[in-house]
Amino acid sequence: MIEALLDGVDGGCAYVPSVGADPEAIRGYLTLLPACPEELTRTWHDGDIGAWNTQTDLRTYLRSLGDQCRAIGTALIGVFCGKDGLVLGFLPEGELERFIALATTAEVEVFVYGSVDR
């Protein structure tokens, strides 16, 4: 499903482990994706990396990053793959309804990140 939505290798997804994933690591994974918006140039994280706690800070961070993406017409999507990680990718806002419909059909737990997660 993800490959079909993100054009396989041309769009891509990034697997983010749930343990040890801090903003710098997440940025490293996401900036390698061909679909990463060039407009995401501002600081991706304003907090203290040393105080980062993946369990409590990850969702807040992804919401903030999702808001930045939405401001430039892109959605930050996530697909849960068990308790050990998350697959993240970028999708043009115009593709969201199709993505959500396919995820529903496939019974896959997905999120579209932002102030109001879907």
N, C-alpha and C positions, 0 to 999 in steps of 0.2 A: 504494500500500500504506500509506504513512504517513498520508495523508489519511483513509483508511478507518479506521485504527486510532485516530487521534487526533481523530476527528469533524471533520475539515476545519478550517475557520476557527475553530470553537469551541474546539478543543484546540490546534492549531497546532504548528509546529516552527520552530526557529531555525537558520539557516545560520550557521556559525561558520567564518570563513576560517582556514586553517592558518597563515598568516603574520600576525603582529601581534595575535593573539588572546590577551589577558591576562585574568586573573580579573575585572577590572572590566568589560571589554568583554563577556565571556561572561555575566556577571551581567546586564548591560544587555540583552542579547538575550533571555535566559531569563525575566527578570522581566516582560517585555512579553507573554509567552504567557498566555492565559487559564487554561491548565492548571497554571501555576506554583503550587506549594503555598504557601499563606500561612504555614505553619509554618516555612518556611525563613527564619527571621529572624536567626539568628546570623551572625556574620561568615563570609562565604563563602570567605575566604582569609586565612590567618594569616601568610603569608610576606612577603618584601620584593618589592613589585611592581617596583622598579627592577632587581632581579636576575633577574627572570622571563625564562625562555628557553622559548618555545613548544615547540620540538622536544623538550626534555628534561623540562619541567615539566607539560605539558598532561595527559598520561595520569595522572600522580600526582594532579593537581588534580581531574580528573574522577572518579577513584576515591573521593577524599575526599568530594566533593559527592554522589556516588552513595550512599555510606554514610549521609550525612545524610538523603538522600531515603528510603532504605529504612527508616530509623528511624521515619519518619512514614507508612509504608505506600505510598510512591510509588517508582517506578523511574525513573532517569535513563537514557534510551536514546539510542543514537547510531547513525547510518547513514552509512557512508563514501560520499562522492561524489567519488571521485578523489583525487589527491594534494593538491588545493588547498583542501579543506574537509571539513567534517563537519556533518551535520544532527543537532541535538539536540532532544529533547523529553521530556516527562514522561508517564508512563503509570501508572495504578493497578496495584499489585502483582498484583491478580487478573486482569489482562489480559495478563500476560507470556507465558504459555504460548501463547495465541492469536497474539501478536506474533511469537514465535519460530517457530511453525509456519508462519505466512504468509511470514516472511522466508526460511525454508528452502525453501518451495515456489517463491518468486520468485528464489531464488539470490542474495539480497542479503546483503552483509556487514554485520552489525549487532553492537552491543555493548550489554549492560546493565551499567552501571558500578557499581562497589563494590569492596570488598576482594577479592572473588572475581568478576572480570569473567566474563560469560557470552558 
